[in-house]
């Protein structure tokens, strides 16, 4: 079973730039995943807010952890890859930013379909970043592709 602790260990070993930037998974369930990152000197841009790439890492992890979780639950060999992404930035990101993806059911269905049919599937997953005041600072969309391996 995938837990926040296991995801954070994974980032340390396989995604060290996310780890050093402060990206941490806080919760994961069948429906959603929450990832937090604190604005600090190490992950800031010249305008004294969080660098967009740091936000992208946190947002992607909130979607990708759900993908990994359902692949593991499927007990099948399934590949995963981001095909496209989109982002919108609406406010300077300072303080603690929380990214939440609520698209667990959508990716679950796509993985179940690729396992059953062997055909690749794509699904758009959204992650919204909000500051401590609950104000949205950014929104990311990732098009994940999943395919059963031969």
N, CA, C and O atoms as a GROMACS GRO file, in nm:
protein
  600
    1UNK      N    1   0.084  -0.119   0.000
    1UNK     CA    2   0.000   0.000   0.000
    1UNK      C    3   0.088   0.125   0.000
    1UNK      O    4   0.185   0.134   0.076
    2UNK      N    5   0.054   0.218  -0.084
    2UNK     CA    6   0.131   0.342  -0.092
    2UNK      C    7   0.083   0.437   0.018
    2UNK      O    8  -0.036   0.459   0.035
    3UNK      N    9   0.179   0.492   0.092
    3UNK     CA   10   0.151   0.585   0.200
    3UNK      C   11   0.231   0.714   0.176
    3UNK      O   12   0.325   0.713   0.097
    4UNK      N   13   0.195   0.823   0.244
    4UNK     CA   14   0.275   0.945   0.230
    4UNK      C   15   0.422   0.921   0.264
    4UNK      O   16   0.510   0.975   0.197
    5UNK      N   17   0.449   0.842   0.366
    5UNK     CA   18   0.588   0.814   0.405
    5UNK      C   19   0.664   0.745   0.291
    5UNK      O   20   0.779   0.780   0.263
    6UNK      N   21   0.600   0.649   0.225
    6UNK     CA   22   0.665   0.579   0.113
    6UNK      C   23   0.683   0.672  -0.007
    6UNK      O   24   0.785   0.665  -0.076
    7UNK      N   25   0.586   0.757  -0.031
    7UNK     CA   26   0.600   0.853  -0.142
    7UNK      C   27   0.714   0.949  -0.115
    7UNK      O   28   0.792   0.979  -0.205
    8UNK      N   29   0.726   0.997   0.008
    8UNK     CA   30   0.834   1.089   0.043
    8UNK      C   31   0.970   1.021   0.035
    8UNK      O   32   1.068   1.084  -0.004
    9UNK      N   33   0.978   0.894   0.072
    9UNK     CA   34   1.104   0.819   0.055
    9UNK      C   35   1.136   0.804  -0.093
    9UNK      O   36   1.252   0.814  -0.133
   10UNK      N   37   1.034   0.780  -0.174
   10UNK     CA   38   1.051   0.769  -0.319
   10UNK      C   39   1.108   0.899  -0.375
   10UNK      O   40   1.199   0.896  -0.458
   11UNK      N   41   1.055   1.014  -0.332
   11UNK     CA   42   1.107   1.140  -0.384
   11UNK      C   43   1.252   1.161  -0.343
   11UNK      O   44   1.332   1.213  -0.422
   12UNK      N   45   1.288   1.121  -0.223
   12UNK     CA   46   1.426   1.134  -0.179
   12UNK      C   47   1.520   1.052  -0.268
   12UNK      O   48   1.627   1.099  -0.306
   13UNK      N   49   1.477   0.929  -0.303
   13UNK     CA   50   1.563   0.840  -0.380
   13UNK      C   51   1.556   0.863  -0.531
   13UNK      O   52   1.658   0.853  -0.600
   14UNK      N   53   1.437   0.893  -0.584
   14UNK     CA   54   1.418   0.899  -0.729
   14UNK      C   55   1.391   1.038  -0.785
   14UNK      O   56   1.409   1.062  -0.905
   15UNK      N   57   1.349   1.131  -0.700
   15UNK     CA   58   1.320   1.268  -0.742
   15UNK      C   59   1.387   1.366  -0.646
   15UNK      O   60   1.319   1.445  -0.580
   16UNK      N   61   1.520   1.362  -0.638
   16UNK     CA   62   1.588   1.443  -0.536
   16UNK      C   63   1.564   1.593  -0.550
   16UNK      O   64   1.566   1.664  -0.449
   17UNK      N   65   1.543   1.644  -0.670
   17UNK     CA   66   1.518   1.789  -0.682
   17UNK      C   67   1.387   1.827  -0.612
   17UNK      O   68   1.378   1.934  -0.552
   18UNK      N   69   1.287   1.741  -0.620
   18UNK     CA   70   1.161   1.768  -0.549
   18UNK      C   71   1.184   1.761  -0.398
   18UNK      O   72   1.134   1.844  -0.323
   19UNK      N   73   1.259   1.661  -0.354
   19UNK     CA   74   1.287   1.647  -0.211
   19UNK      C   75   1.357   1.771  -0.156
   19UNK      O   76   1.314   1.827  -0.056
   20UNK      N   77   1.465   1.814  -0.223
   20UNK     CA   78   1.542   1.928  -0.173
   20UNK      C   79   1.463   2.058  -0.182
   20UNK      O   80   1.488   2.152  -0.106
   21UNK      N   81   1.368   2.065  -0.276
   21UNK     CA   82   1.284   2.185  -0.286
   21UNK      C   83   1.178   2.189  -0.176
   21UNK      O   84   1.113   2.292  -0.156
   22UNK      N   85   1.159   2.077  -0.104
   22UNK     CA   86   1.066   2.074   0.008
   22UNK      C   87   0.930   2.015  -0.024
   22UNK      O   88   0.837   2.029   0.055
   23UNK      N   89   0.917   1.949  -0.138
   23UNK     CA   90   0.790   1.888  -0.178
   23UNK      C   91   0.765   1.765  -0.092
   23UNK      O   92   0.849   1.675  -0.087
   24UNK      N   93   0.649   1.760  -0.021
   24UNK     CA   94   0.617   1.648   0.066
   24UNK      C   95   0.471   1.607   0.052
   24UNK      O   96   0.381   1.691   0.054
   25UNK      N   97   0.450   1.479   0.037
   25UNK     CA   98   0.314   1.424   0.034
   25UNK      C   99   0.262   1.423   0.177
   25UNK      O  100   0.332   1.381   0.269
   26UNK      N  101   0.138   1.469   0.195
   26UNK     CA  102   0.077   1.472   0.328
   26UNK      C  103  -0.033   1.368   0.343
   26UNK      O  104  -0.043   1.304   0.448
   27UNK      N  105  -0.117   1.351   0.240
   27UNK     CA  106  -0.225   1.252   0.248
   27UNK      C  107  -0.246   1.189   0.111
   27UNK      O  108  -0.221   1.251   0.008
   28UNK      N  109  -0.292   1.063   0.113
   28UNK     CA  110  -0.332   0.997  -0.010
   28UNK      C  111  -0.445   0.900   0.024
   28UNK      O  112  -0.440   0.829   0.125
   29UNK      N  113  -0.547   0.899  -0.062
   29UNK     CA  114  -0.660   0.808  -0.048
   29UNK      C  115  -0.698   0.762  -0.188
   29UNK      O  116  -0.629   0.794  -0.285
   30UNK      N  117  -0.806   0.687  -0.199
   30UNK     CA  118  -0.849   0.643  -0.332
   30UNK      C  119  -0.901   0.759  -0.415
   30UNK      O  120  -0.900   0.752  -0.538
   31UNK      N  121  -0.947   0.864  -0.352
   31UNK     CA  122  -1.003   0.977  -0.425
   31UNK      C  123  -0.905   1.090  -0.448
   31UNK      O  124  -0.910   1.156  -0.551
   32UNK      N  125  -0.813   1.113  -0.352
   32UNK     CA  126  -0.732   1.234  -0.362
   32UNK      C  127  -0.593   1.216  -0.302
   32UNK      O  128  -0.563   1.121  -0.230
   33UNK      N  129  -0.509   1.314  -0.337
   33UNK     CA  130  -0.373   1.320  -0.282
   33UNK      C  131  -0.341   1.467  -0.257
   33UNK      O  132  -0.371   1.554  -0.339
   34UNK      N  133  -0.279   1.494  -0.142
   34UNK     CA  134  -0.242   1.629  -0.103
   34UNK      C  135  -0.090   1.635  -0.083
   34UNK      O  136  -0.031   1.552  -0.015
   35UNK      N  137  -0.030   1.737  -0.144
   35UNK     CA  138   0.114   1.759  -0.137
   35UNK      C  139   0.137   1.902  -0.093
   35UNK      O  140   0.071   1.994  -0.143
   36UNK      N  141   0.230   1.922  -0.001
   36UNK     CA  142   0.262   2.057   0.047
   36UNK      C  143   0.406   2.093   0.016
   36UNK      O  144   0.494   2.007   0.009
   37UNK      N  145   0.427   2.223  -0.001
   37UNK     CA  146   0.563   2.275  -0.018
   37UNK      C  147   0.566   2.416   0.042
   37UNK      O  148   0.473   2.495   0.024
   38UNK      N  149   0.674   2.445   0.113
   38UNK     CA  150   0.689   2.576   0.177
   38UNK      C  151   0.783   2.663   0.093
   38UNK      O  152   0.890   2.620   0.051
   39UNK      N  153   0.739   2.786   0.070
   39UNK     CA  154   0.825   2.882   0.001
   39UNK      C  155   0.945   2.913   0.090
   39UNK      O  156   0.930   2.948   0.207
   40UNK      N  157   1.063   2.899   0.032
   40UNK     CA  158   1.186   2.931   0.105
   40UNK      C  159   1.292   2.976   0.005
   40UNK      O  160   1.269   2.973  -0.116
   41UNK      N  161   1.404   3.018   0.054
   41UNK     CA  162   1.511   3.070  -0.031
   41UNK      C  163   1.547   2.973  -0.141
   41UNK      O  164   1.568   3.014  -0.255
   42UNK      N  165   1.555   2.846  -0.110
   42UNK     CA  166   1.602   2.745  -0.204
   42UNK      C  167   1.509   2.728  -0.325
   42UNK      O  168   1.556   2.692  -0.432
   43UNK      N  169   1.380   2.752  -0.310
   43UNK     CA  170   1.286   2.728  -0.420
   43UNK      C  171   1.218   2.856  -0.470
   43UNK      O  172   1.111   2.851  -0.530
   44UNK      N  173   1.282   2.971  -0.446
   44UNK     CA  174   1.219   3.095  -0.488
   44UNK      C  175   1.274   3.146  -0.621
   44UNK      O  176   1.382   3.107  -0.665
   45UNK      N  177   1.197   3.234  -0.683
   45UNK     CA  178   1.238   3.300  -0.806
   45UNK      C  179   1.291   3.440  -0.772
   45UNK      O  180   1.291   3.477  -0.654
   46UNK      N  181   1.337   3.517  -0.869
   46UNK     CA  182   1.389   3.651  -0.838
   46UNK      C  183   1.286   3.749  -0.783
   46UNK      O  184   1.321   3.856  -0.735
   47UNK      N  185   1.157   3.712  -0.791
   47UNK     CA  186   1.050   3.800  -0.745
   47UNK      C  187   1.004   3.766  -0.604
   47UNK      O  188   0.901   3.814  -0.557
   48UNK      N  189   1.082   3.682  -0.537
   48UNK     CA  190   1.059   3.643  -0.397
   48UNK      C  191   0.927   3.568  -0.376
   48UNK      O  192   0.860   3.585  -0.275
   49UNK      N  193   0.893   3.486  -0.474
   49UNK     CA  194   0.781   3.393  -0.459
   49UNK      C  195   0.830   3.257  -0.507
   49UNK      O  196   0.942   3.245  -0.557
   50UNK      N  197   0.748   3.156  -0.493
   50UNK     CA  198   0.789   3.021  -0.528
   50UNK      C  199   0.806   3.006  -0.679
   50UNK      O  200   0.720   3.047  -0.757
   51UNK      N  201   0.918   2.948  -0.717
   51UNK     CA  202   0.950   2.924  -0.858
   51UNK      C  203   0.844   2.832  -0.919
   51UNK      O  204   0.800   2.737  -0.854
   52UNK      N  205   0.804   2.860  -1.042
   52UNK     CA  206   0.697   2.782  -1.105
   52UNK      C  207   0.731   2.634  -1.114
   52UNK      O  208   0.642   2.549  -1.104
   53UNK      N  209   0.859   2.600  -1.132
   53UNK     CA  210   0.897   2.459  -1.144
   53UNK      C  211   0.877   2.385  -1.012
   53UNK      O  212   0.844   2.266  -1.014
   54UNK      N  213   0.895   2.451  -0.901
   54UNK     CA  214   0.868   2.389  -0.771
   54UNK      C  215   0.719   2.360  -0.757
   54UNK      O  216   0.680   2.254  -0.710
   55UNK      N  217   0.638   2.455  -0.798
   55UNK     CA  218   0.494   2.433  -0.795
   55UNK      C  219   0.456   2.317  -0.887
   55UNK      O  220   0.371   2.234  -0.852
   56UNK      N  221   0.518   2.310  -1.004
   56UNK     CA  222   0.488   2.202  -1.098
   56UNK      C  223   0.526   2.066  -1.039
   56UNK      O  224   0.453   1.969  -1.057
   57UNK      N  225   0.640   2.058  -0.969
   57UNK     CA  226   0.679   1.931  -0.908
   57UNK      C  227   0.577   1.885  -0.804
   57UNK      O  228   0.540   1.768  -0.800
   58UNK      N  229   0.532   1.979  -0.721
   58UNK     CA  230   0.434   1.945  -0.617
   58UNK      C  231   0.301   1.906  -0.680
   58UNK      O  232   0.238   1.808  -0.638
   59UNK      N  233   0.257   1.980  -0.780
   59UNK     CA  234   0.130   1.950  -0.846
   59UNK      C  235   0.137   1.814  -0.916
   59UNK      O  236   0.044   1.734  -0.905
   60UNK      N  237   0.247   1.789  -0.987
   60UNK     CA  238   0.259   1.661  -1.057
   60UNK      C  239   0.261   1.544  -0.958
   60UNK      O  240   0.200   1.441  -0.984
   61UNK      N  241   0.329   1.561  -0.846
   61UNK     CA  242   0.334   1.453  -0.747
   61UNK      C  243   0.193   1.422  -0.694
   61UNK      O  244   0.161   1.306  -0.669
   62UNK      N  245   0.110   1.524  -0.677
   62UNK     CA  246  -0.025   1.500  -0.626
   62UNK      C  247  -0.107   1.416  -0.724
   62UNK      O  248  -0.197   1.343  -0.682
   63UNK      N  249  -0.078   1.426  -0.853
   63UNK     CA  250  -0.147   1.344  -0.953
   63UNK      C  251  -0.076   1.210  -0.971
   63UNK      O  252  -0.140   1.105  -0.974
   64UNK      N  253   0.056   1.215  -0.982
   64UNK     CA  254   0.135   1.094  -1.009
   64UNK      C  255   0.129   0.992  -0.896
   64UNK      O  256   0.135   0.872  -0.922
   65UNK      N  257   0.118   1.037  -0.774
   65UNK     CA  258   0.108   0.943  -0.662
   65UNK      C  259  -0.021   0.861  -0.674
   65UNK      O  260  -0.022   0.742  -0.641
   66UNK      N  261  -0.129   0.924  -0.720
   66UNK     CA  262  -0.254   0.850  -0.741
   66UNK      C  263  -0.237   0.748  -0.854
   66UNK      O  264  -0.286   0.636  -0.844
   67UNK      N  265  -0.168   0.787  -0.960
   67UNK     CA  266  -0.143   0.694  -1.070
   67UNK      C  267  -0.064   0.574  -1.019
   67UNK      O  268  -0.101   0.459  -1.045
   68UNK      N  269   0.045   0.599  -0.946
   68UNK     CA  270   0.127   0.490  -0.893
   68UNK      C  271   0.047   0.400  -0.799
   68UNK      O  272   0.062   0.278  -0.801
   69UNK      N  273  -0.038   0.460  -0.718
   69UNK     CA  274  -0.117   0.384  -0.623
   69UNK      C  275  -0.211   0.286  -0.693
   69UNK      O  276  -0.220   0.170  -0.654
   70UNK      N  277  -0.279   0.331  -0.797
   70UNK     CA  278  -0.373   0.243  -0.866
   70UNK      C  279  -0.301   0.141  -0.955
   70UNK      O  280  -0.353   0.031  -0.977
   71UNK      N  281  -0.184   0.176  -1.005
   71UNK     CA  282  -0.104   0.076  -1.078
   71UNK      C  283  -0.066  -0.036  -0.983
   71UNK      O  284  -0.077  -0.153  -1.017
   72UNK      N  285  -0.020   0.002  -0.864
   72UNK     CA  286   0.018  -0.100  -0.765
   72UNK      C  287  -0.101  -0.188  -0.728
   72UNK      O  288  -0.087  -0.309  -0.716
   73UNK      N  289  -0.217  -0.128  -0.709
   73UNK     CA  290  -0.337  -0.204  -0.673
   73UNK      C  291  -0.384  -0.295  -0.785
   73UNK      O  292  -0.449  -0.397  -0.759
   74UNK      N  293  -0.353  -0.260  -0.910
   74UNK     CA  294  -0.398  -0.341  -1.024
   74UNK      C  295  -0.324  -0.474  -1.033
   74UNK      O  296  -0.373  -0.569  -1.093
   75UNK      N  297  -0.206  -0.480  -0.972
   75UNK     CA  298  -0.123  -0.601  -0.975
   75UNK      C  299  -0.082  -0.638  -1.118
   75UNK      O  300  -0.055  -0.755  -1.147
   76UNK      N  301  -0.079  -0.538  -1.206
   76UNK     CA  302  -0.037  -0.559  -1.345
   76UNK      C  303   0.082  -0.468  -1.374
   76UNK      O  304   0.107  -0.371  -1.302
   77UNK      N  305   0.153  -0.500  -1.479
   77UNK     CA  306   0.264  -0.415  -1.522
   77UNK      C  307   0.207  -0.308  -1.614
   77UNK      O  308   0.164  -0.337  -1.726
   78UNK      N  309   0.207  -0.184  -1.566
   78UNK     CA  310   0.148  -0.072  -1.639
   78UNK      C  311   0.249   0.042  -1.642
   78UNK      O  312   0.306   0.079  -1.540
   79UNK      N  313   0.270   0.098  -1.761
   79UNK     CA  314   0.359   0.213  -1.773
   79UNK      C  315   0.278   0.341  -1.756
   79UNK      O  316   0.159   0.345  -1.784
   80UNK      N  317   0.346   0.446  -1.710
   80UNK     CA  318   0.281   0.575  -1.688
   80UNK      C  319   0.372   0.686  -1.739
   80UNK      O  320   0.494   0.679  -1.723
   81UNK      N  321   0.311   0.787  -1.800
   81UNK     CA  322   0.390   0.896  -1.857
   81UNK      C  323   0.302   1.019  -1.871
   81UNK      O  324   0.186   1.010  -1.910
   82UNK      N  325   0.358   1.136  -1.839
   82UNK     CA  326   0.288   1.261  -1.865
   82UNK      C  327   0.308   1.295  -2.012
   82UNK      O  328   0.422   1.306  -2.059
   83UNK      N  329   0.198   1.312  -2.085
   83UNK     CA  330   0.205   1.346  -2.227
   83UNK      C  331   0.203   1.498  -2.247
   83UNK      O  332   0.275   1.552  -2.331
   84UNK      N  333   0.119   1.566  -2.169
   84UNK     CA  334   0.108   1.712  -2.179
   84UNK      C  335   0.074   1.770  -2.043
   84UNK      O  336   0.028   1.699  -1.953
   85UNK      N  337   0.099   1.899  -2.029
   85UNK     CA  338   0.054   1.968  -1.909
   85UNK      C  339   0.021   2.112  -1.940
   85UNK      O  340   0.070   2.169  -2.038
   86UNK      N  341  -0.063   2.169  -1.856
   86UNK     CA  342  -0.103   2.309  -1.866
   86UNK      C  343  -0.097   2.369  -1.727
   86UNK      O  344  -0.118   2.299  -1.628
   87UNK      N  345  -0.069   2.498  -1.720
   87UNK     CA  346  -0.064   2.564  -1.589
   87UNK      C  347  -0.119   2.705  -1.598
   87UNK      O  348  -0.104   2.774  -1.700
   88UNK      N  349  -0.181   2.747  -1.490
   88UNK     CA  350  -0.230   2.884  -1.476
   88UNK      C  351  -0.185   2.934  -1.339
   88UNK      O  352  -0.202   2.866  -1.238
   89UNK      N  353  -0.127   3.055  -1.337
   89UNK     CA  354  -0.080   3.114  -1.212
   89UNK      C  355  -0.163   3.239  -1.186
   89UNK      O  356  -0.171   3.327  -1.271
   90UNK      N  357  -0.224   3.247  -1.066
   90UNK     CA  358  -0.317   3.356  -1.037
   90UNK      C  359  -0.273   3.447  -0.924
   90UNK      O  360  -0.328   3.556  -0.908
   91UNK      N  361  -0.175   3.405  -0.845
   91UNK     CA  362  -0.128   3.485  -0.731
   91UNK      C  363   0.013   3.442  -0.696
   91UNK      O  364   0.052   3.327  -0.721
   92UNK      N  365   0.091   3.533  -0.639
   92UNK     CA  366   0.225   3.497  -0.594
   92UNK      C  367   0.216   3.385  -0.491
   92UNK      O  368   0.134   3.390  -0.399
   93UNK      N  369   0.301   3.286  -0.507
   93UNK     CA  370   0.301   3.172  -0.414
   93UNK      C  371   0.405   3.196  -0.306
   93UNK      O  372   0.525   3.188  -0.332
   94UNK      N  373   0.359   3.227  -0.186
   94UNK     CA  374   0.447   3.244  -0.070
   94UNK      C  375   0.386   3.167   0.046
   94UNK      O  376   0.267   3.137   0.047
   95UNK      N  377   0.470   3.137   0.145
   95UNK     CA  378   0.422   3.059   0.259
   95UNK      C  379   0.412   2.913   0.223
   95UNK      O  380   0.489   2.862   0.142
   96UNK      N  381   0.315   2.843   0.283
   96UNK     CA  382   0.293   2.701   0.255
   96UNK      C  383   0.185   2.689   0.148
   96UNK      O  384   0.076   2.744   0.162
   97UNK      N  385   0.218   2.618   0.041
   97UNK     CA  386   0.123   2.596  -0.068
   97UNK      C  387   0.083   2.449  -0.066
   97UNK      O  388   0.168   2.360  -0.061
   98UNK      N  389  -0.047   2.425  -0.069
   98UNK     CA  390  -0.102   2.289  -0.067
   98UNK      C  391  -0.164   2.258  -0.202
   98UNK      O  392  -0.253   2.329  -0.249
   99UNK      N  393  -0.114   2.151  -0.264
   99UNK     CA  394  -0.167   2.105  -0.393
   99UNK      C  395  -0.252   1.982  -0.370
   99UNK      O  396  -0.209   1.887  -0.305
  100UNK      N  397  -0.373   1.984  -0.424
  100UNK     CA  398  -0.465   1.872  -0.407
  100UNK      C  399  -0.519   1.828  -0.542
  100UNK      O  400  -0.564   1.909  -0.622
  101UNK      N  401  -0.513   1.697  -0.564
  101UNK     CA  402  -0.575   1.635  -0.681
  101UNK      C  403  -0.688   1.546  -0.631
  101UNK      O  404  -0.668   1.465  -0.540
  102UNK      N  405  -0.805   1.560  -0.689
  102UNK     CA  406  -0.922   1.481  -0.650
  102UNK      C  407  -0.968   1.387  -0.761
  102UNK      O  408  -1.085   1.351  -0.767
  103UNK      N  409  -0.878   1.346  -0.849
  103UNK     CA  410  -0.914   1.267  -0.967
  103UNK      C  411  -0.879   1.120  -0.954
  103UNK      O  412  -0.849   1.055  -1.055
  104UNK      N  413  -0.882   1.066  -0.834
  104UNK     CA  414  -0.849   0.926  -0.813
  104UNK      C  415  -0.937   0.830  -0.891
  104UNK      O  416  -0.888   0.734  -0.949
  105UNK      N  417  -1.066   0.857  -0.893
  105UNK     CA  418  -1.160   0.767  -0.963
  105UNK      C  419  -1.134   0.766  -1.112
  105UNK      O  420  -1.144   0.661  -1.176
  106UNK      N  421  -1.100   0.880  -1.170
  106UNK     CA  422  -1.074   0.888  -1.315
  106UNK      C  423  -0.953   0.804  -1.355
  106UNK      O  424  -0.958   0.731  -1.454
  107UNK      N  425  -0.846   0.813  -1.278
  107UNK     CA  426  -0.727   0.735  -1.313
  107UNK      C  427  -0.749   0.587  -1.282
  107UNK      O  428  -0.696   0.501  -1.351
  108UNK      N  429  -0.826   0.557  -1.180
  108UNK     CA  430  -0.858   0.418  -1.149
  108UNK      C  431  -0.929   0.354  -1.267
  108UNK      O  432  -0.895   0.242  -1.307
  109UNK      N  433  -1.027   0.423  -1.324
  109UNK     CA  434  -1.101   0.370  -1.438
  109UNK      C  435  -1.010   0.350  -1.559
  109UNK      O  436  -1.021   0.250  -1.629
  110UNK      N  437  -0.920   0.446  -1.584
  110UNK     CA  438  -0.829   0.435  -1.698
  110UNK      C  439  -0.736   0.315  -1.682
  110UNK      O  440  -0.710   0.243  -1.778
  111UNK      N  441  -0.685   0.294  -1.561
  111UNK     CA  442  -0.595   0.182  -1.537
  111UNK      C  443  -0.670   0.050  -1.549
  111UNK      O  444  -0.619  -0.045  -1.608
  112UNK      N  445  -0.790   0.044  -1.494
  112UNK     CA  446  -0.870  -0.078  -1.507
  112UNK      C  447  -0.898  -0.110  -1.654
  112UNK      O  448  -0.896  -0.227  -1.694
  113UNK      N  449  -0.924  -0.007  -1.734
  113UNK     CA  450  -0.954  -0.028  -1.876
  113UNK      C  451  -0.830  -0.074  -1.952
  113UNK      O  452  -0.839  -0.163  -2.037
  114UNK      N  453  -0.714  -0.016  -1.924
  114UNK     CA  454  -0.592  -0.058  -1.996
  114UNK      C  455  -0.554  -0.200  -1.957
  114UNK      O  456  -0.505  -0.276  -2.040
  115UNK      N  457  -0.575  -0.238  -1.832
  115UNK     CA  458  -0.545  -0.375  -1.787
  115UNK      C  459  -0.640  -0.474  -1.856
  115UNK      O  460  -0.597  -0.581  -1.897
  116UNK      N  461  -0.767  -0.437  -1.868
  116UNK     CA  462  -0.867  -0.527  -1.927
  116UNK      C  463  -0.851  -0.541  -2.078
  116UNK      O  464  -0.869  -0.649  -2.133
  117UNK      N  465  -0.818  -0.428  -2.145
  117UNK     CA  466  -0.816  -0.430  -2.292
  117UNK      C  467  -0.676  -0.434  -2.352
  117UNK      O  468  -0.660  -0.474  -2.468
  118UNK      N  469  -0.577  -0.393  -2.277
  118UNK     CA  470  -0.441  -0.384  -2.331
  118UNK      C  471  -0.418  -0.256  -2.410
  118UNK      O  472  -0.306  -0.232  -2.456
  119UNK      N  473  -0.522  -0.175  -2.429
  119UNK     CA  474  -0.510  -0.050  -2.504
  119UNK      C  475  -0.468   0.063  -2.411
  119UNK      O  476  -0.513   0.070  -2.296
  120UNK      N  477  -0.381   0.150  -2.461
  120UNK     CA  478  -0.339   0.266  -2.384
  120UNK      C  479  -0.456   0.359  -2.356
  120UNK      O  480  -0.549   0.368  -2.436
  121UNK      N  481  -0.450   0.427  -2.245
  121UNK     CA  482  -0.555   0.520  -2.204
  121UNK      C  483  -0.490   0.653  -2.165
  121UNK      O  484  -0.376   0.657  -2.120
  122UNK      N  485  -0.565   0.760  -2.183
  122UNK     CA  486  -0.519   0.891  -2.138
  122UNK      C  487  -0.625   0.951  -2.047
  122UNK      O  488  -0.744   0.926  -2.064
  123UNK      N  489  -0.581   1.028  -1.951
  123UNK     CA  490  -0.674   1.096  -1.860
  123UNK      C  491  -0.609   1.226  -1.813
  123UNK      O  492  -0.492   1.228  -1.776
  124UNK      N  493  -0.687   1.333  -1.815
  124UNK     CA  494  -0.642   1.460  -1.762
  124UNK      C  495  -0.670   1.462  -1.612
  124UNK      O  496  -0.780   1.428  -1.567
  125UNK      N  497  -0.570   1.503  -1.536
  125UNK     CA  498  -0.585   1.514  -1.391
  125UNK      C  499  -0.547   1.656  -1.352
  125UNK      O  500  -0.452   1.714  -1.405
  126UNK      N  501  -0.622   1.712  -1.257
  126UNK     CA  502  -0.603   1.850  -1.216
  126UNK      C  503  -0.553   1.858  -1.072
  126UNK      O  504  -0.594   1.780  -0.986
  127UNK      N  505  -0.465   1.954  -1.049
  127UNK     CA  506  -0.417   1.982  -0.914
  127UNK      C  507  -0.423   2.133  -0.892
  127UNK      O  508  -0.372   2.211  -0.973
  128UNK      N  509  -0.485   2.171  -0.782
  128UNK     CA  510  -0.495   2.313  -0.749
  128UNK      C  511  -0.408   2.344  -0.629
  128UNK      O  512  -0.410   2.272  -0.529
  129UNK      N  513  -0.333   2.453  -0.639
  129UNK     CA  514  -0.247   2.498  -0.530
  129UNK      C  515  -0.309   2.616  -0.459
  129UNK      O  516  -0.344   2.716  -0.522
  130UNK      N  517  -0.322   2.604  -0.326
  130UNK     CA  518  -0.378   2.713  -0.246
  130UNK      C  519  -0.280   2.748  -0.134
  130UNK      O  520  -0.206   2.663  -0.085
  131UNK      N  521  -0.282   2.876  -0.094
  131UNK     CA  522  -0.197   2.920   0.016
  131UNK      C  523  -0.266   2.896   0.150
  131UNK      O  524  -0.375   2.839   0.154
  132UNK      N  525  -0.204   2.939   0.259
  132UNK     CA  526  -0.259   2.915   0.392
  132UNK      C  527  -0.393   2.983   0.415
  132UNK      O  528  -0.470   2.941   0.502
  133UNK      N  529  -0.423   3.087   0.337
  133UNK     CA  530  -0.550   3.158   0.349
  133UNK      C  531  -0.659   3.094   0.263
  133UNK      O  532  -0.772   3.143   0.260
  134UNK      N  533  -0.626   2.985   0.194
  134UNK     CA  534  -0.722   2.918   0.108
  134UNK      C  535  -0.738   2.983  -0.028
  134UNK      O  536  -0.831   2.950  -0.102
  135UNK      N  537  -0.649   3.075  -0.062
  135UNK     CA  538  -0.654   3.145  -0.190
  135UNK      C  539  -0.576   3.064  -0.293
  135UNK      O  540  -0.461   3.027  -0.270
  136UNK      N  541  -0.640   3.038  -0.407
  136UNK     CA  542  -0.572   2.962  -0.513
  136UNK      C  543  -0.458   3.045  -0.572
  136UNK      O  544  -0.477   3.161  -0.608
  137UNK      N  545  -0.340   2.984  -0.582
  137UNK     CA  546  -0.224   3.051  -0.642
  137UNK      C  547  -0.192   2.994  -0.780
  137UNK      O  548  -0.136   3.064  -0.865
  138UNK      N  549  -0.227   2.868  -0.804
  138UNK     CA  550  -0.201   2.807  -0.934
  138UNK      C  551  -0.288   2.684  -0.954
  138UNK      O  552  -0.338   2.623  -0.860
  139UNK      N  553  -0.303   2.651  -1.081
  139UNK     CA  554  -0.379   2.532  -1.119
  139UNK      C  555  -0.298   2.461  -1.228
  139UNK      O  556  -0.253   2.524  -1.324
  140UNK      N  557  -0.282   2.332  -1.212
  140UNK     CA  558  -0.208   2.251  -1.310
  140UNK      C  559  -0.297   2.140  -1.361
  140UNK      O  560  -0.377   2.085  -1.286
  141UNK      N  561  -0.283   2.107  -1.488
  141UNK     CA  562  -0.350   1.992  -1.548
  141UNK      C  563  -0.242   1.907  -1.616
  141UNK      O  564  -0.158   1.959  -1.690
  142UNK      N  565  -0.246   1.778  -1.590
  142UNK     CA  566  -0.152   1.684  -1.649
  142UNK      C  567  -0.229   1.578  -1.725
  142UNK      O  568  -0.324   1.520  -1.673
  143UNK      N  569  -0.189   1.553  -1.848
  143UNK     CA  570  -0.248   1.445  -1.925
  143UNK      C  571  -0.159   1.322  -1.905
  143UNK      O  572  -0.050   1.313  -1.960
  144UNK      N  573  -0.208   1.228  -1.826
  144UNK     CA  574  -0.136   1.104  -1.800
  144UNK      C  575  -0.175   0.999  -1.903
  144UNK      O  576  -0.292   0.986  -1.939
  145UNK      N  577  -0.076   0.924  -1.950
  145UNK     CA  578  -0.102   0.810  -2.035
  145UNK      C  579  -0.062   0.686  -1.958
  145UNK      O  580   0.043   0.682  -1.894
  146UNK      N  581  -0.146   0.585  -1.965
  146UNK     CA  582  -0.117   0.456  -1.901
  146UNK      C  583  -0.138   0.347  -2.004
  146UNK      O  584  -0.229   0.354  -2.086
  147UNK      N  585  -0.051   0.246  -1.998
  147UNK     CA  586  -0.063   0.136  -2.093
  147UNK      C  587  -0.010   0.008  -2.028
  147UNK      O  588   0.094   0.009  -1.962
  148UNK      N  589  -0.082  -0.099  -2.048
  148UNK     CA  590  -0.039  -0.228  -1.996
  148UNK      C  591   0.084  -0.273  -2.075
  148UNK      O  592   0.085  -0.271  -2.198
  149UNK      N  593   0.187  -0.313  -2.000
  149UNK     CA  594   0.309  -0.362  -2.063
  149UNK      C  595   0.288  -0.505  -2.110
  149UNK      O  596   0.214  -0.582  -2.048
  150UNK      N  597   0.355  -0.540  -2.218
  150UNK     CA  598   0.342  -0.676  -2.274
  150UNK      C  599   0.412  -0.778  -2.188
  150UNK      O  600   0.411  -0.897  -2.220
   0.00000   0.00000   0.00000
